[in-house]
Amino acid sequence: MSIWTRRTVVTSLRLQQRYGQKLTKGDEMPADADLPGLGLRLKQAREDAGLSQAQAAKLLGIHRPTISEMESEGRRVTAGELRNLALLYHVSIGWLLGEPTEADEDLKLAARRLGGLKKKDLETVMRVIDSFRRG
């Protein structure tokens, strides 16, 4: 199965779960289903960057409710906004779009998350990682 066929199947399954019906050839996709999961990834990236909605909005020069609407998928995100969000959150546009990430991108995301932990919590996580490597 090619990557494009797999993506189509996965997208169809996600839409089916989200909207409770199976889409078949010729059916129109719901208007807000252009990029399923984009809002969740935007929120995750913002939180991993250690920013509140208000802080992100101020840095981007937009209103806070706009960030909220993007994260709840209540409005479409323009290509320019997507680029600016990716730059601000230090993630790739591909990751925001839900494209498969390479191991390096996953490691960068893990490092950002670890960087936000308290020293004691980081030590605990490191002990857990060490236990995986030993066993």
Secondary structure, 3 states (H helix, E strand, C coil): CCHHHHHHHHHHHHHHHHHCCCCCCCCCCCCCCCCCCHHHHHHHHHHHCCCCHHHHHHHHCCCHHHHHHHHCCCCCCCHHHHHHHHHHHCCCHHHHHCCCCCHHHHHHHHHHHHHCCCHHHHHHHHHHHHHHHHC
